[in-house]
Amino acid sequence: MAGDLLQFAVIIGSVRTGRIAPKVVGWLMTQLGQHRQISIDVIDLAGLSLPDSLDGGGDASVLAKRVDAADGLALGGRPIRRERGAA
């Protein structure tokens, strides 16, 4: 941890047109901003060039470094709906 600050990353996982995640993250930032001991890094996946595979490339290493530097993490995006009985 850098100094006494808790490093917190907020990932906006939705990249769709018309997404509401940035508004939700705005609200979250207001809540987290009340705590002076937290440093917040907002990572918007729409602004990164990420590969289609897990082989790396693009901004994958940039994303990995930013997530690795965080002490805490919040992820926002479209909820995953599973059919009943699906694993």
Secondary structure, DSSP 8 states (H G I E B T S, - for coil): --TT-EEEEEEE---STT--HHHHHHHHHHHHTT-TTEEEEEEEGGGS---SSTT--TTHHHHHHHHHT-SEEEEES------TT--
